[in-house]
Amino acid sequence: MSSVALEHDQIVTLLQEKLGNAVVCDSSVLERARSDKSGKVSSGLPICVIEVTSTADVSQVLKIANATNTPVVVRGGGSGLAGGAIAGPGEISLSLEKMNRILEISVKDRFASVEAGVINNDLNEMAKKQNLWFTPDPASRAWSTIGGNIATNAGGLLCVKYGGTREVILELTVVLANGEIMTLGHKSIKGVTGYDLVSLFVGSEGTLGVITEARVKLRPVDHNPVWTISAVAENISDAIEAAQDTISNYLQPSILELIDNRAARHIAKYLELDFIKEDSAILIAQTDGPGSNSEALAIKQIWEKCGLTVEIETGREDLIQFRRSMHPALEKQGNVLIEDIAVPVSQLGKMFLEIRNIEQEFGIEIPTVAHAGDGNLHPNFIYSGSTVPEEIWLAADMMFKKALELGGTLTGEHGVGELKRHWLAVELGQSQFELQKKIKSIFDPKGLLNPGKVFEN
Ligand SMILES: Cc1cc2nc3c(=O)[nH]c(=O)nc-3n(C[C@H](O)[C@H](O)[C@H](O)COP(=O)(O)OP(=O)(O)OC[C@H]3O[C@@H](n4cnc5c(N)ncnc54)[C@H](O)[C@@H]3O)c2cc1C
């Protein structure tokens, strides 16, 4: 046995002494920990997967990892699209999936207290019984965990009205790199004592500490009818103008989605529907709340002024399902790199033009959907083979730079992870990049938490 293997065995023994059967070395479990949904796979198996069931377990793991200088990769549902949860040789994969208890739902104070491994949908099902709901709605909500949603500041279709995950976090229980357990934030809705460490942990992608519990805000379920406004625009410019005018006319849809014709063609094929005309684009909005009907009519009027033929009805979940079918539709075509740039809403038209230019320059197709109401675009690259071809990274690189030039960002909701770490300093600028690295080193002086994620090693 080589000395490295012996050291790993010793680490496993130490972990087993404290955590017993929670330490899993079964090769199929280790294999699963090597990847997430980004298409990235680590270079080999991690030392072990630890299926923790309590905050105290997490503290034990981090104490041992700290004492033995062993890197730890935190994992929720493994649905991430940035390679943040993938664990490799020499690393412990710390799985929160079994910390899946909903601890409390309070109608009086309108919050839920949950363990980090609770699945987003499960919380919503439970909250619904008390006429409450949890607003963050990533398309992965059937498999992603609340901890993962917080660690990536996940968003979804409803962000345009209800914001991302950050907006709903009151309090977090975290375990720091040395095993210390700390509660951050406030039980009250308001609270500004000290620095806002809750917000710092939201979107920190497992690099600052392990989130083990969260107290999250809930909203009352709204029983007003949801109205759906939809149109097939002759061209994408008309659809973008209609989306932008919706926002600039002070309207507040709960969903405002744009599907370009390449994306629509793939989805239509997948769902076996008739395809819409070339060059067209689909715009879908929904309104909810007490003024949903009048707001829907106002949106219809604005879209008609932009030359669109508009349909307005209550319900129409089939249209939302059409939009949500984007990912499975593209997966039928090959492997998919889902990008996630965001620009100010006013710059959407220019960003789409840049995407079309990049298509021409690289001779590829980039089917794109956009959360048009908040300027977050998901341009998709379809490829064959096990890794993203260099040519596609060059095209993505050009797209990131164009997004930054338009005042945008590399990632609206998926995170940096391993996939985009290379571009982090480009967006932040060198001095902010250095400042952020210093923040990481305060929380994790030995660099053991998710090494190589967000920051390059
Ligand atoms: C089909 C599909 C659709 C998607 N749609 C959306 C979407 O609409 N919006 C969106 O925002 N994302 C979307 N995603 C991406 C992904 O689902 C989200 O990023 C989600 O929040 C990840 O949650 P997870 O539990 O799977 O986390 P994982 O993938 O396990 O981990 C993601 C990151 O968070 C860290 N992490 C996980 N749990 C913790 C914890 N408890 N403490 C500290 N760090 C932790 C990990 O280390 C990693 O860096 C989609 C993914 C797929 C496959």
The ligand as an SDF file (V2000), in Angstrom:
LIG
                    3D

 53 58  0  0  0  0  0  0  0  0999 V2000
  -32.2520   20.7060  -15.1720 C   0  0  0  0  0  0  0  0  0  0  0  0
  -31.6560   21.7470  -14.2500 C   0  0  0  0  0  0  0  0  0  0  0  0
  -32.3120   22.9540  -14.1030 C   0  0  0  0  0  0  0  0  0  0  0  0
  -31.7680   23.9430  -13.2740 C   0  0  0  0  0  0  0  0  0  0  0  0
  -32.4500   25.1090  -13.1360 N   0  0  0  0  0  0  0  0  0  0  0  0
  -31.9590   26.0590  -12.3320 C   0  0  0  0  0  0  0  0  0  0  0  0
  -32.6650   27.2930  -12.1760 C   0  0  0  0  0  0  0  0  0  0  0  0
  -33.7380   27.4890  -12.7290 O   0  0  0  0  0  0  0  0  0  0  0  0
  -32.1200   28.2240  -11.3740 N   0  0  0  0  0  0  0  0  0  0  0  0
  -30.9470   28.0330  -10.7160 C   0  0  0  0  0  0  0  0  0  0  0  0
  -30.5060   28.9280   -9.9940 O   0  0  0  0  0  0  0  0  0  0  0  0
  -30.2630   26.8780  -10.8530 N   0  0  0  0  0  0  0  0  0  0  0  0
  -30.7380   25.8990  -11.6260 C   0  0  0  0  0  0  0  0  0  0  0  0
  -30.0410   24.7170  -11.7570 N   0  0  0  0  0  0  0  0  0  0  0  0
  -28.7730   24.5440  -11.0610 C   0  0  0  0  0  0  0  0  0  0  0  0
  -28.8580   23.8820   -9.6600 C   0  0  0  0  0  0  0  0  0  0  0  0
  -29.9890   23.0580   -9.5590 O   0  0  0  0  0  0  0  0  0  0  0  0
  -28.8530   24.9530   -8.5550 C   0  0  0  0  0  0  0  0  0  0  0  0
  -27.6000   25.5990   -8.5440 O   0  0  0  0  0  0  0  0  0  0  0  0
  -29.1570   24.3910   -7.1530 C   0  0  0  0  0  0  0  0  0  0  0  0
  -29.2880   25.4710   -6.2560 O   0  0  0  0  0  0  0  0  0  0  0  0
  -28.0720   23.4470   -6.6290 C   0  0  0  0  0  0  0  0  0  0  0  0
  -28.5820   22.7790   -5.4900 O   0  0  0  0  0  0  0  0  0  0  0  0
  -28.0020   21.3450   -5.0650 P   0  0  0  0  0  0  0  0  0  0  0  0
  -28.6170   21.0060   -3.7550 O   0  0  0  0  0  0  0  0  0  0  0  0
  -28.1730   20.3720   -6.1380 O   0  0  0  0  0  0  0  0  0  0  0  0
  -26.4760   21.7220   -4.8460 O   0  0  0  0  0  0  0  0  0  0  0  0
  -25.1680   20.9740   -5.3420 P   0  0  0  0  0  0  0  0  0  0  0  0
  -25.1500   20.8440   -6.8070 O   0  0  0  0  0  0  0  0  0  0  0  0
  -24.9570   19.7580   -4.5380 O   0  0  0  0  0  0  0  0  0  0  0  0
  -24.0650   22.0630   -4.8980 O   0  0  0  0  0  0  0  0  0  0  0  0
  -23.9950   23.3050   -5.5390 C   0  0  0  0  0  0  0  0  0  0  0  0
  -22.9420   24.1740   -4.8250 C   0  0  0  0  0  0  0  0  0  0  0  0
  -23.3840   24.5050   -3.5030 O   0  0  0  0  0  0  0  0  0  0  0  0
  -22.4920   23.9790   -2.5210 C   0  0  0  0  0  0  0  0  0  0  0  0
  -23.3350   23.4810   -1.4310 N   0  0  0  0  0  0  0  0  0  0  0  0
  -24.3680   22.6030   -1.5220 C   0  0  0  0  0  0  0  0  0  0  0  0
  -24.9360   22.4290   -0.3190 N   0  0  0  0  0  0  0  0  0  0  0  0
  -24.2520   23.2150    0.5510 C   0  0  0  0  0  0  0  0  0  0  0  0
  -24.3500   23.4530    1.9560 C   0  0  0  0  0  0  0  0  0  0  0  0
  -25.2800   22.8700    2.6940 N   0  0  0  0  0  0  0  0  0  0  0  0
  -23.4580   24.2990    2.5330 N   0  0  0  0  0  0  0  0  0  0  0  0
  -22.5160   24.9250    1.7820 C   0  0  0  0  0  0  0  0  0  0  0  0
  -22.3600   24.7170    0.4610 N   0  0  0  0  0  0  0  0  0  0  0  0
  -23.2290   23.8800   -0.1470 C   0  0  0  0  0  0  0  0  0  0  0  0
  -21.6790   22.9160   -3.2340 C   0  0  0  0  0  0  0  0  0  0  0  0
  -20.4070   22.7570   -2.6470 O   0  0  0  0  0  0  0  0  0  0  0  0
  -21.6050   23.4820   -4.6450 C   0  0  0  0  0  0  0  0  0  0  0  0
  -20.5800   24.4360   -4.7140 O   0  0  0  0  0  0  0  0  0  0  0  0
  -30.5540   23.7060  -12.5820 C   0  0  0  0  0  0  0  0  0  0  0  0
  -29.9130   22.4730  -12.7240 C   0  0  0  0  0  0  0  0  0  0  0  0
  -30.4480   21.5060  -13.5510 C   0  0  0  0  0  0  0  0  0  0  0  0
  -29.7430   20.2060  -13.6810 C   0  0  0  0  0  0  0  0  0  0  0  0
  1  2  1  0
  2  3  1  0
  2 52  2  0
  3  4  2  0
  4  5  1  0
  4 50  1  0
  5  6  2  0
  6  7  1  0
  6 13  1  0
  7  8  2  0
  7  9  1  0
  9 10  1  0
 10 11  2  0
 10 12  1  0
 12 13  2  0
 13 14  1  0
 14 15  1  0
 14 50  1  0
 15 16  1  0
 16 17  1  0
 16 18  1  0
 18 19  1  0
 18 20  1  0
 20 21  1  0
 20 22  1  0
 22 23  1  0
 23 24  1  0
 24 25  2  0
 24 26  1  0
 24 27  1  0
 27 28  1  0
 28 29  2  0
 28 30  1  0
 28 31  1  0
 31 32  1  0
 32 33  1  0
 33 34  1  0
 33 48  1  0
 34 35  1  0
 35 36  1  0
 35 46  1  0
 36 37  1  0
 36 45  1  0
 37 38  2  0
 38 39  1  0
 39 40  1  0
 39 45  2  0
 40 41  1  0
 40 42  2  0
 42 43  1  0
 43 44  2  0
 44 45  1  0
 46 47  1  0
 46 48  1  0
 48 49  1  0
 50 51  2  0
 51 52  1  0
 52 53  1  0
M  END
$$$$
